[in-house]
Amino acid sequence: MNLPEELKYTEEHEWIKVDGNIATIGITDFAQGELGDIVYIEIDSIGNELNVSEIFGTVEAVKTVSDLFMPIKGTVLEINSNIESTPEIVNEDPYDKGWIIKIEISENRDIENLLSADDYRKMIDN
């Protein structure tokens, strides 16, 4: 399983990459594997400021539908346009081409509460 060391992770299986005051968010390789074939992703939170753990969208897979949760407080700036027409890209490349949203970070201190790759690996191994 692929877990890039430079990313941070949540217990709800989102990953986050911070670049200044902008963060890119997606779901982990583990999460996409558990969901199975992703057929649709709905994001209706563009322009909204959301708090930690608020739902910013849903992922629909053949097996189930799963909510997407904000890892940190921020305003949704952008949705990956590629996932609208080809949601399966999240299965194929969850950390690069399959990112889901970009946000402007409101609370940097929230980042301290996220998991490292090692912490996330330990969590999913249990």
C-alpha positions in Angstrom: 0.0 0.0 0.0 1.2 3.5 -0.9 1.5 6.0 1.9 3.6 9.0 1.0 5.6 10.1 4.0 5.3 13.9 3.2 1.5 13.8 3.6 -0.7 13.9 6.7 -3.6 11.6 7.3 -6.9 11.4 9.1 -8.7 8.6 11.0 -11.4 8.9 8.3 -8.9 8.0 5.6 -8.4 11.4 4.0 -4.9 12.6 3.1 -3.7 16.3 3.1 -0.8 18.0 1.4 0.0 21.5 2.8 1.7 24.1 0.5 1.8 27.4 2.3 -1.8 28.4 3.1 -3.3 26.0 0.5 -4.0 22.3 1.1 -4.8 19.6 -1.3 -7.1 16.8 0.0 -8.0 13.3 -1.2 -8.7 9.8 0.0 -6.0 7.4 0.8 -4.9 4.4 -1.2 -6.3 2.2 1.6 -9.7 4.0 1.4 -10.0 3.6 -2.3 -9.1 -0.1 -2.0 -11.8 -0.6 0.6 -14.4 1.3 -1.4 -13.8 -0.6 -4.6 -14.6 0.8 -8.0 -15.5 4.5 -7.6 -18.3 5.6 -9.9 -19.2 9.1 -8.8 -17.9 11.8 -6.5 -20.1 14.7 -5.4 -18.7 17.9 -4.0 -21.2 20.6 -3.2 -19.1 22.7 -0.8 -17.1 25.0 -3.2 -16.7 28.4 -1.6 -17.8 27.2 1.8 -15.7 27.5 4.9 -15.9 24.2 6.8 -14.7 23.1 10.2 -12.8 20.0 11.1 -14.8 16.8 10.5 -17.6 18.6 8.5 -18.7 16.7 5.4 -17.4 18.3 2.2 -18.7 15.7 -0.2 -19.4 12.0 -0.9 -17.8 9.2 -2.8 -20.0 6.6 -4.5 -18.5 3.3 -5.2 -20.0 0.0 -6.5 -20.1 -1.3 -2.9 -21.2 1.7 -0.9 -21.4 5.5 -0.5 -19.0 7.2 1.9 -18.8 10.8 3.3 -15.7 12.9 2.9 -14.6 14.8 6.0 -12.6 18.0 6.3 -9.2 17.2 8.0 -8.7 20.9 8.9 -10.7 24.1 8.9 -10.7 25.9 5.6 -12.5 27.3 2.6 -13.0 25.0 -0.4 -11.4 26.7 -3.4 -11.3 24.2 -6.1 -12.6 20.8 -7.1 -10.5 18.4 -9.3 -12.4 18.7 -12.6 -10.9 15.3 -13.7 -12.9 13.4 -11.1 -16.2 14.6 -12.5 -15.7 12.8 -15.8 -13.4 10.1 -14.7 -14.0 9.3 -11.0 -12.0 6.1 -11.3 -8.9 8.2 -11.4 -9.1 8.2 -7.6 -8.7 4.4 -7.7 -5.8 4.6 -10.1 -3.8 7.5 -8.6 -5.3 8.7 -5.3 -2.3 10.9 -4.3 -1.6 12.7 -7.6 -4.2 12.9 -10.4 -7.0 11.7 -8.1 -6.9 14.5 -5.6 -10.4 15.8 -4.7 -10.3 19.4 -3.4 -8.0 22.3 -2.6 -8.7 24.6 0.3 -7.4 27.8 1.8 -6.4 26.9 5.3 -8.1 28.8 8.1 -6.5 27.1 11.1 -2.9 26.0 10.9 -3.0 24.5 14.3 -5.4 21.8 13.1 -2.5 20.3 11.1 -0.9 19.3 14.4 -3.8 16.9 15.1 -3.3 14.9 11.9 -1.6 11.5 11.6 1.9 10.9 10.2 2.2 8.1 7.6 3.6 5.9 10.3 0.6 6.6 12.7 -1.9 6.1 9.9 -0.2 2.8 8.9 -0.4 1.6 12.5 -4.1 2.5 12.7 -5.1 0.6 9.6 -3.0 -2.4 10.6 -5.0 -2.9 13.7 
